[in-house]
């Protein structure tokens, strides 16, 4: 889980497009890099804020498997890799930086694998 420690420098945000449908896709390489990353944006570095954000997006287990800063069609935010419910399937959830209690601020929500 994230901490209040300053973020560790990482790669620049990954530029993605959802094609206007709210779904993003990742290459295998991008998925692997994101799975190994722990880039949490701003207030989402605070565990209680992250938990509230994910709960607002109907995430049962608020422990992302990976997180990376992205932009989706120019909108910045973290992309979280979450369990997808089936073997080999993952949920890719991107939220805005103001995501929190009762404010899901969902930018994209799609699946990967499975």
N, C-alpha and C positions, 0 to 999 in steps of 0.2 A: 504493500500500500504506500501511497505518497506520504511525504513528511513536510514539515514546515521549512526544511533546509532549502537553501538556494538551489535552483535547478542546475543540473550539470549541463554544460554545453553539449549540444548534440547537433545533428544535421539540421540544415535549414528546413522550414516547413515543406512538406510534400504537397505539390499542387495537383489537385484532383478536380474532376468534373462529374456532376451527377446527371448530366444530360437533361436537366429539368424534371427528372422523375424522383429525386430524393434518394437515389441509389448510387453508391460509388463502387468501383471495382478496383482491386489491387492485383498486381502481378505477384507471382510466387515470391520473387525477391523482395518486393515492397512489404508483403505480408510477413515474411521472415524477419525483416528489419524492424517492423512495428512490434512484432511479438517480443522481440528482445529489448524494446525501448521502454522507458518510463518517463516520458515527457508529459508533465501535467501543467496546464495553463493556469497562471494567476491564482485566484482563490481556490481552484480545484486541487491545488497542492495540499490543502487542508483536508484531512480525512473526513471530517464531518460534512464539509461542503460537497466533497466528491460523492459521498454516500447519498446525500439529499438529492443531488443532481441525477444520479443513476436511478434512485427510487422514483423520481419524477418521470423517468423514461421507462418505467415498468421493468426494471432490472431486478431480479430476485437476489442475486449474489453480487453485491457491489464491490467485487475484487477483480478489476480488469486483468486480463492475461498480458496485456501490453497497451501502451499508449504512445501516440506520436502527434506532434503538432502538424496540422495540415491546413490547407485552404481549399474549400470546395467552392468552385466558381467565384473565388475572391473572398469568401467569408471565412475568417480564421476561427480555429478551435481545435480541441484535441479529438483525435479519432481513437476510440477504445476498441480493443478486441476482447470480446466477451464469449463465454460458452454459448453455443448455438442450440443446445438441447438434443442434438443427435451426434453420433460418433462422426468425427471429421468435419463437423459443421460449426461455424463461428458466426457471431453477430458483429458487424462492423457499425458502430454507432459514433457519429460525429455530433458534437454539441457546441453551442456558442459559449463564449467566455462568461456569460452571465447566468449560466445554468445553475439552478439551485432549488431549494424547496418550492414546490408548486410552480416551477418555471423550467420545463424540460428543455426549452430552446433547441430543439432537435434540428440539425442541419441535414443529416442524412442517416438512414437506417437500412442496412442491407445485410445479406448473408454471404458467407464465403465458404466454399467447400461443400462436402456432403452430397 
